[in-house]
């Protein structure tokens, strides 16, 4: 077994000139060096591509063309991936320097898993300042369907052959393509995780689709969970969605 397998990271991007340089540098500055890096831009109208092209000699593949959304852009990258593991890093998020190295430690212990991630994650603001850190343990598929649908996308990596087997991401998902991917992959392999310190930063700010499309986000979660067999009598998961929905409605009412 190769102890230094190739890892592919895909960054989908559209009009993210404010953050994309920090994202790119967080990949290029990984302590683990056997990385294939692919950027897929949806024909940005700002100066995103000007920034991307500053690093063109260090990025393996750069695509700039119209796409059908984030999932479609990620799929374009995944289909060109050569790594044993693949993952995506959104163009406003960051990886910490030893993220991939820690994932490879997990992979070298058991290379038959479907998903590899770190249970700790940071939430950062628009300026890159730490808002909070949290731990989220995801032991199996039942946990996602019955207890808590949250996944840790930043810094998670997937068995490329299994991603190909399940047909990549569903491009009909706009918000929850990561949850749907995890649920699909867990029919074919297990989750491997480390409980080390945070290895990635998830950026939250007013312009993110997570913040602007909360009601649509919840509806898509509901659709994805039902698709994968979540039952109405799984009270915990539906109660969680309901409470989130009510909070969203209240916040929307008072912010009008």
C-alpha positions in Angstrom: 0.0 0.0 0.0 1.2 3.5 -0.9 1.6 5.4 2.3 1.6 8.7 0.4 -1.5 8.3 -1.9 -2.6 11.1 -4.2 -5.4 13.3 -2.8 -7.6 15.4 -5.1 -9.1 18.7 -3.8 -11.8 20.5 -5.9 -12.7 24.1 -5.4 -16.0 25.2 -7.0 -16.2 28.9 -7.4 -18.4 31.8 -8.6 -17.7 35.4 -7.8 -15.6 34.8 -4.7 -12.7 37.2 -5.4 -12.8 38.4 -1.8 -11.9 35.0 -0.3 -10.6 32.7 -3.0 -6.9 33.6 -2.6 -7.0 32.6 1.0 -8.7 29.4 0.0 -6.2 28.6 -2.7 -3.2 29.3 -0.4 -4.7 27.0 2.3 -4.5 24.1 -0.2 -1.1 25.0 -1.7 0.4 25.3 1.8 -0.7 21.9 3.0 2.1 20.0 4.8 1.1 16.9 2.8 2.3 17.6 -0.8 0.9 14.7 -2.9 -2.2 16.7 -3.8 -4.0 17.3 -7.2 -5.8 20.6 -7.0 -8.6 21.5 -9.4 -10.5 24.7 -9.5 -13.9 24.8 -11.3 -15.2 28.4 -11.9 -18.7 29.1 -13.2 -17.6 32.0 -15.4 -17.2 34.6 -12.6 -18.0 38.2 -13.5 -15.7 39.7 -10.8 -11.9 39.3 -10.8 -11.9 35.7 -9.4 -10.1 34.3 -12.4 -7.5 37.0 -12.3 -6.7 35.8 -8.8 -6.8 32.2 -9.8 -4.5 32.7 -12.7 -1.8 34.1 -10.3 -1.4 30.5 -9.1 -2.0 28.7 -12.4 1.5 27.1 -12.3 0.6 25.5 -9.0 -2.9 24.4 -9.8 -3.2 21.2 -11.7 -6.5 21.9 -13.6 -8.4 25.2 -14.0 -11.8 25.2 -15.6 -13.9 28.3 -16.2 -17.2 27.6 -17.9 -20.9 27.8 -17.2 -22.3 25.1 -14.9 -25.6 24.0 -13.5 -24.7 24.9 -9.9 -22.3 24.0 -7.2 -22.9 20.2 -7.3 -22.4 20.2 -11.1 -19.1 22.2 -10.7 -17.8 19.7 -8.0 -18.8 16.8 -10.2 -16.7 18.2 -13.1 -13.7 18.2 -10.8 -14.4 14.8 -9.3 -14.6 13.2 -12.8 -11.1 14.5 -13.5 -9.8 13.4 -10.2 -6.9 11.0 -10.0 -6.6 10.8 -6.2 -7.5 7.8 -4.1 -9.3 10.3 -1.9 -11.3 13.3 -3.1 -12.9 16.2 -1.4 -14.0 19.7 -2.1 -13.2 23.0 -0.5 -15.6 25.8 -1.1 -14.1 29.1 -2.3 -14.7 30.9 0.9 -13.5 28.2 3.3 -10.0 27.2 4.4 -8.0 24.1 5.3 -5.4 24.3 8.1 -1.9 23.3 7.1 -2.0 19.7 8.5 -5.5 18.8 7.4 -4.7 16.4 4.6 -1.8 14.9 6.5 -4.1 14.0 9.4 -6.6 12.5 6.9 -3.9 10.4 5.4 -3.0 9.0 8.8 -6.5 7.7 9.1 -6.5 6.4 5.6 -3.2 4.5 6.1 -4.8 2.8 9.2 -7.9 1.7 7.2 -8.2 2.4 3.5 -11.5 0.6 3.1 -13.6 3.4 4.6 -16.0 5.6 2.6 -15.6 8.9 4.5 -12.7 10.4 6.3 -13.1 13.5 8.5 -12.1 15.3 11.7 -14.9 15.6 14.2 -13.7 19.1 15.2 -14.3 22.1 13.0 -14.0 25.9 13.3 -16.6 28.5 12.2 -14.9 31.7 11.1 -16.3 35.1 10.1 -15.9 37.2 7.0 -12.5 38.5 8.3 -11.2 35.0 9.1 -11.7 35.5 12.9 -12.7 32.5 14.9 -16.4 32.6 15.9 -16.5 29.2 17.6 -15.2 25.7 17.5 -17.4 22.6 17.8 -17.2 18.8 17.8 -19.6 16.7 15.8 -19.3 12.9 16.0 -21.0 11.0 13.2 -20.7 7.3 13.9 -22.9 5.9 11.1 -25.8 6.4 8.7 -28.5 5.8 11.4 -27.2 8.8 13.3 -27.7 11.1 10.3 -31.2 9.7 9.7 -32.5 9.6 13.3 -30.5 12.0 15.5 -28.6 14.8 13.7 -28.4 15.4 10.0 -25.4 17.8 10.2 -22.2 16.7 8.4 -18.8 18.2 8.5 -18.0 19.0 4.9 -14.9 21.2 5.3 -11.8 18.9 5.5 -13.7 15.7 4.8 -12.5 13.3 2.1 -14.1 10.4 0.3 -13.1 7.2 -1.4 -13.0 8.3 -5.1 -14.0 4.9 -6.5 -17.1 4.8 -4.2 -18.0 8.4 -5.2 -17.8 7.2 -8.8 -19.9 4.1 -8.0 -22.8 6.1 -6.6 -22.8 8.4 -9.5 -21.2 11.5 -7.9 -23.3 14.3 -6.4 -26.9 14.8 -7.2 -27.0 18.1 -9.2 -30.6 18.7 -8.2 -29.4 19.4 -4.6 -28.5 23.1 -4.1 -28.0 23.1 -0.3 -27.6 19.5 0.9 -25.4 17.8 -1.7 -23.0 16.9 1.1 -25.6 15.2 3.3 -26.9 13.3 0.3 -23.4 12.2 -0.6 -22.6 11.0 2.9 -25.9 9.0 3.1 -25.2 7.4 -0.3 -21.6 6.6 0.5 -22.5 5.0 3.8 -24.3 2.2 2.0 -20.9 1.2 0.7 -18.4 1.8 3.5 -17.8 3.2 7.0 -16.9 6.6 8.5 -13.3 7.0 9.8 -12.7 10.0 11.9 -10.1 11.6 14.2 -10.8 13.6 17.3 -7.9 16.0 16.9 -8.1 19.8 17.0 -9.9 21.6 14.1 -8.4 21.1 10.7 -10.6 23.5 8.7 -12.5 26.7 8.9 -16.1 27.1 7.7 -16.8 30.7 6.9 -20.2 32.2 7.9 -21.2 35.7 6.8 -24.4 37.4 5.6 -23.9 36.6 1.9 -23.6 32.8 2.1 -26.4 30.7 0.8 -26.6 29.0 4.1 -27.6 32.3 5.6 -29.8 33.6 2.8 -31.7 30.5 2.0 -32.6 28.9 5.3 -36.2 27.9 4.5 -35.2 26.3 1.2 -32.3 24.7 3.0 -34.7 23.0 5.5 -37.0 21.9 2.7 -34.1 20.2 0.9 -33.0 18.5 4.1 -36.5 17.1 4.6 -36.4 15.8 1.0 -33.0 14.2 1.3 -33.8 12.5 4.6 -37.1 11.1 3.3 -35.2 9.9 0.1 -32.9 7.9 2.3 -35.6 6.3 4.5 -36.0 8.6 7.5 -39.3 7.8 9.1 -41.8 10.1 10.7 -41.5 8.3 14.0 -37.8 9.3 14.2 -38.9 12.1 16.5 -35.5 13.6 17.2 -34.6 14.4 13.6 -38.0 15.9 12.7 -38.1 17.9 15.9 -34.7 19.3 15.1 -35.9 20.5 11.7 -39.1 21.9 13.1 -37.3 24.0 15.8 -34.8 25.3 13.2 -37.8 26.2 10.9 -39.5 28.1 13.7 -36.3 30.0 14.6 -35.9 30.9 10.9 -39.4 32.3 10.7 -39.0 34.3 13.9 -35.7 35.8 12.8 -37.2 36.6 9.4 -40.2 38.3 11.0 -38.2 40.6 13.3 -35.6 41.4 10.6 -38.2 42.7 8.1 
